[in-house]
């Protein structure tokens, strides 16, 4: 005969019976993290192939004016979709969105200016030092300093081809500026995403980014914007920056800034692949080893963080 005796539950510290969580409760964080990781991969692919596909337009009209118009298009489209309540935000909201917008503008302007001067794979590898720094600073151990040094060695290898340095010094300097902007962007995007509802924070930040980039875009174009350039940048704005920024803001709500920075390690490999497939930029042995070193630095940071 089956025992039907009701057994008492183990009391908690407060004296109430403990309730065991359902089996699916532990699955939700894991599925959310997996979904966030997928969004990051989609974002990285959009950025790198968008950068490669925009090379002809930037060569024709200039990188600064093209990047500025892309930011304007992205800000306009998202503002129409989201309709941010501009009059309802506090001073702290405006400061957070303005800081993020300035980081977006600096990161985007520097990156695309660098891409027009040095190979895409090298620009992305240098740019990746920003998120790697964010991931490394979150680890409170001395041995974590190994990973930025390993990534830096990978960048040096990426910059060498046939015994000579690739690209011009200004392009490398601009890529480091983009890395600084990217690191700031990750931290500020995490903060702004939690302060605003939905994609309102991203919409306001893109408006700020477009305003910050306006003087550079107008100066580069000589106050003359061709209709064909406006049309060309409309499609490019979807690939970069509209789609990636939206995906990353959603992803950062389900992961830490450090985890996001570590996950970005795939981007140098995607950038090198996009440069090879779309722009026919060669990848030698040193460049392949450089990509592996940069990605390995991220894997090492993951192990130390755990």
N, C-alpha and C positions, 0 to 999 in steps of 0.2 A: 504493500500500500504506500502511495506517495506521501511524503511528509509535507503537510500544508502549514506548518508552524511559521508564523511571521517572526523573522529575526530582527531585533532592533538595529537601527543604523548606528554607526559610530558617531558620537556627539562631537561637535566642533568646539573650539575654545569658548565660543559664546553660548554653548549649551544647546544650540539648534542642531538638528540632524544634518549631516553632510549629504549633499546631493551630488552624485557622480555626473560629470558632464557627458552629454551624448557622444557617441563615437565619431560623429561627423564634425564635432567642434574643433578638433585638432587638425582637421583637413583643411579648414578654411584659411588659416594663415599660410599654409604651404601652397595652396592653389593661388592665393593672392600674390605671393612672392613669385611663383612661376609665371603668372600673368604679367606682373611688372617687368620681369626679365625679358619676356617676349616683346613687350612694348619698347624696351630699350634697344633690342636688336633691330626692330623695325625702324626705330628712330635713327640709329647709326647708319643703317643701309640707305635711308632716305637722304641723310646728310651727305654721305660720301658720293653716291651716284648723282645726287643733285649738284654737288660741287663739280663733278666731272662733266656733266652735261651742260653746265653753265659756262664752261671754258670758252667756247666760240663767242658767246654774247659778251663776256668780259673782255675778250681780246678786241672786239669791235668797238665797244662803248666805254670801256674802262671798268675796273673792279669796284671803285668807290661809288660811282653813280649807279651801277647795276645793283650793288648790295643795298644802297639806300632805297631804291625803288622796290626791291624785294621786301624790305621791312615795311615800307608804306603800304604795299599791297596786302601783306599779311595782317598788319594792324587794321586796315580798313575792312577786310573780309571778316576777321574775328569780331570786330566791334559790331558789325551788322548782325552776326549770328548770336553773339552773347548778349549784346545791349547792356554794357556795364552801367550800374547806377552811379554815375560820376559825382553827383551831388550828395550822396549818402556816406561817403568814405571819410574816415577820420584822418588826422594828420599822420598818424603812424602808418596807416594804409598807404597814403601817398608817398611817404618816405620809403617804405619797403618796395613798392612798385617802381618808384623812380630809380632806386639803386639797382634793382634788377634790370630795368630798361637800359641804364647806362652800361651795365656789364654785358648785356646782350649786344648792344651797338658796338662796343669795343671789341668783343670777341668776334663778331661777324665781320666787321670791317677789316680787322687784322688778319683773320683767317683767309678771306678771299683775296686780300692783297698779297698774302704770302703764296697762295696757290698760283697766282699769276706770275710768280718769280721762281719758285722752286717746285720740284715734283710733288704730286699730291701725297704719295706715301710718306715722304720726309716731313711735309707740313703737318700731316695728321699725327705722326709719331712724336714730334715736338709738342704739338697741341695737347697730346695725351698726358704730358707731364703735369698738367693742371689737375685733372681728376685723380691722378696717381698721388699727387701731393695731399689732396683732401683725404684719400683713403689711408695714406701713411700716417698723417698727423693724428688720426683717430686711434692709432695703436700706440700705447704707452710703453714701448720696449725699445731698447737701443738697437737691437738687431733689425728693427724695421727699417733703419736707414740703408740697409743693403739693397732694398728694392728700388728706391729712386736712383741709386748708383748704377744698378743693373739696367734700368730703363735708359739712363743717360748713355751708357755704353752702346745700347741698341740704336739710339738716335745717331750717335757718331758713325756707326757702321752704315746706317741708312744714308748718311750724308756723303759717303765715299763710293765712287764708282770708277773703276779703271785707274786707281791710284790718284785720282783727283777729287776735289771737293765738288759736290753738286750744288748748282744754284748760286745765287749771289748773297752776300752777307745781310743785306737789307731784308731779303725774304726770310732768312733764318731768324732775324731779330723780330720781324712781324709775327712769325709763328710762335715765338716765346711770349709775345704780347697777347696772342690769342690764347695761349695756355693759361696765362694769368687771368684773363677774362673768363675762361671756362671754369677754372677753379672757383672764382667768385660767383659765377652763375649757378653752380651746383648748390652752394651754401644758401644763396639768396632765393633760389627757386624753391628750395625746401621750406624756407620761412614764409615766403609769399603765398605758396600754395595752401598753407594751413591758415592763413589770415583771411583769405577771400573765399567766397562760395563758388563752387564750380570752376569755370575757366575765366572768371571775372578778373582775377589777379593777372593772369597771362595777357588778357586783352588790354588792361591798363598799362602793363609793362611794355607791351609791343608799341603802344602809342608813344610812350616815353622814349623807347629805342629809336623810333622813326624820327622824333624831334631831335634827339642827340645826333643822329647821323645826317640830318638835313644840311648843315653847313659843309660837311665833307662831300656830300653828293653834288650840291650845287657848285662848289668850287671845282670839282673834278670835271663836271659837264660844261663848265663855262656858261652857266645859266641857260643852256640850250638842251632840251630833252626831246629826242626824236620819238615820233609816234610808234615806230617799229620797236624801239627799246622799251617803251611802256608795255606794248603787247607781249614782247618776249619775256619780260620779267614777271608778268602775271602768272604764267604757268610755272616758272621756276620758283616763285614764292611759296607755292604749295609744298614742293619738296624740301625747300629750305627758305625760311625758318618755320612756317606755319605748322606743318604736320609734326616735325620733330619736337618742337617746343611743347605742343599740346600733349604728345605721347609721354614726354619726360615729366611734365608736371603731374600727370596722372600716376606715373610709375613711382615718383618720389613720395607719394602719399602712402605707399605700401612698402617702402624700404628706406633704410637710413642713407644719409649722404655718403658715408664710407662705402657701403655696399654698392651704391650707384657708381661711385668713382672706380671701384674695382671692376665692376662689370664692363665699364667703358674700355677695358683692355682689348676687346675684340676690334675696336675701331681702327687701329693702325693696320690690321690685316685687311679689313674691309676697304680702307682707303687705298692700300697698295693694289688690291684686286680691281677696284674701280679705275684706278689710274692705268692699270695694264689693259683692262678690257675696253674701256671707253677711249682713253687718250693714247693708248699704245706706248705708254712709258715703260721702259725696260726694267726688269727686276733681276739683278745679278745675285751671285751667291752671298755677297756681303749684305745686300739689302734683305734677303730672305732670313739670314742669321739675325739681322737687326730687328726684324719684326718678331722673331721668336724670342729674342731677349726682352723686348718690351712686354710681350704677352706673358712671358715667364715671370717677369717682375710683378705683374698683377696676381698671378697664381700664388706666388710666394706671399704676397700681402694677404691673400685670402687665408692661407694656412696659419700665418701668425695671428691674424684677427681671431680665428677660431680657437 
